[in-house]
Amino acid sequence: MKASYDRDADALLIHIGRGKVDHAQEMDPFVIHFTKRGKPLLIEILDASEGTMRSKKAVPVQLA
C-alpha cells in the first residue's frame, strides 16, 4: 500500500492494489477506482486538506 497527496486536486490517494483501472465509483467524499473484475485499486479522499471525513449520506461499500 502506498499513499500520496495531490496538492492541485486536494486529494489524498491511497494505492491498495495493482492493475488497470476499468471504472471508478464516487461515494462522497471518496472516489474508488476498480479493475474490470471489481477489485479496488485506488481510493481518493477528496478535499483532504479540510481534515473532515463527513459525508452527506452514508453509503455502505463492500470491498471483496
N, C-alpha and C positions, 0 to 999 in steps of 0.2 A: 504494500500500500504506500502511496506517495501523495503528499498534499502540496498545493501551491496556491498563491494568491495572484489574481489578475487585477491589478490596480485600475486599469482602464474600464473594465467591466464591473468592478467592485464585487468580485465573486471569488469565493473560496472553492477550489477544485480539489476533489478527493478521488484519486485514481484507485479503483478497487479491483480491477481486472485488466486483462489484455484481450485484444481482438479488435474487430472492425465494428464501429458504431453503425447500427441499422436505423435506429429511431430513438427519439427522446420523449419523455413524458414530463410535463410541468405540473408540480404539486407545490404551489406557493408556500414557502419561498425556495423550493428546491426544483432542480431540473435533473432528472436521472436519465442517463444515456444507456441504451441496451443493445445487445447483439441481436441478430436475426432470430436466435433461439430464446431470447428473453433474459439472457444473463446480464446483470448490471455491470457496467464498466467504469462509469464516471458519475459522481454526484457533484452538482454545482449548488452552492449555497449563495443565493442572490442577496444583494445589499448587505454583504458581510461586514462592512465597516460600521454598520448601525449597531451591531452586537446583540440584536434581538432575533429570536427564532420564533416569533409569534405568527401564526397563520390565521387567516380569517375563518378558515374551516378546516377541520381535521379530516385527513384522507388516509385511510389505512393502506399500507403498502406491503406486499408480500415479496420478499427478495429470496428467490429459491436458487 
